[in-house]
Amino acid sequence: MGKAIGSLKLGKPACKHETLGGVGLQNTSLVKAQLLEELVELEAQMERLKAAGDAVDFSMMQTYKEMIHSRKAFYKELDN
């Protein structure tokens, strides 16, 4: 399991009824599954970018970090 998803509560049931913005949710399991897939892929892409050595694109690294952070925050919101 990657660093990006290590802090998420993966076993929590899908019971949230709405987001903080008031958007109604019936079943969050599909959204959470999609977020996990995206987190795993984004983390892998960021690791490949880090492994590029001297040609590291720091702006792209920051973009990956922000994308990972926003998905983790959304996942955690679905769990609350």
N, C-alpha and C positions, 0 to 999 in steps of 0.2 A: 504494500500500500504506500502510495506516495506521500510526500510531506503535505501536499495541498489538501488531502482529504483525511489525514490522520487525526485531526481534532474534531471531526464531525461525528455526531451521534447517528450512526448508520442504522441502528436497530429500532429507532423510535417510530411508532406507528403513524400513518398518515391520517391525522385528525384535525388539522388546522382548518378553520372555516373561512377565514379571510386574511388577506395580507394587511400590513400596517396602513396601506393606502386605501383599504376598504374593498379591495377586489375579492369577490367571492371565490372560494376554492372548494370543490367537491372531493377530489382525491388528489393528494399531492405526490403520490408515489411515482407517477410518470414524470412529473417535473423534476423530482429529486433524482430519479435515475438518469435523466438527460443531463442534469447539472453535474452528476458524478462522472459521466462519460466525458463531458467537456473539461472538467478539472483534471482528469487523468491525461487527456490529450494535450492540454495547455502546459501541464507540468513537464510532459515528455518533450514538447517543442522547446520549452525554455531550457531544459537540460541539454538538448542538442545544440542550442545556440551557445550555451556556456562552453560546450566542448569544442567549439569552433576555434578556440585558441586566441591568436592575436587579432583576429578579425571580429571581435565581439562588438555587437551593435547595442550600446547601452540604452538608447532610446527604445529599441525593440524589447530589451529585457524589462524595462520599466513598464512597457505596455502589457507584457505577459503577466507581470506582478499585479498590475491593476485589474486585469481580466480575472485572474485567479481570486484576488481579494473580493471582487464584486460577486462572483459566483458563490464563494464561501459564505459571504454575508447573506445572500438570498437563500441559500440552503439553510442556514441557521435561523433565518426569519420563518421559514416554513416549519421548523421544528418547535418554535415557541408557541 
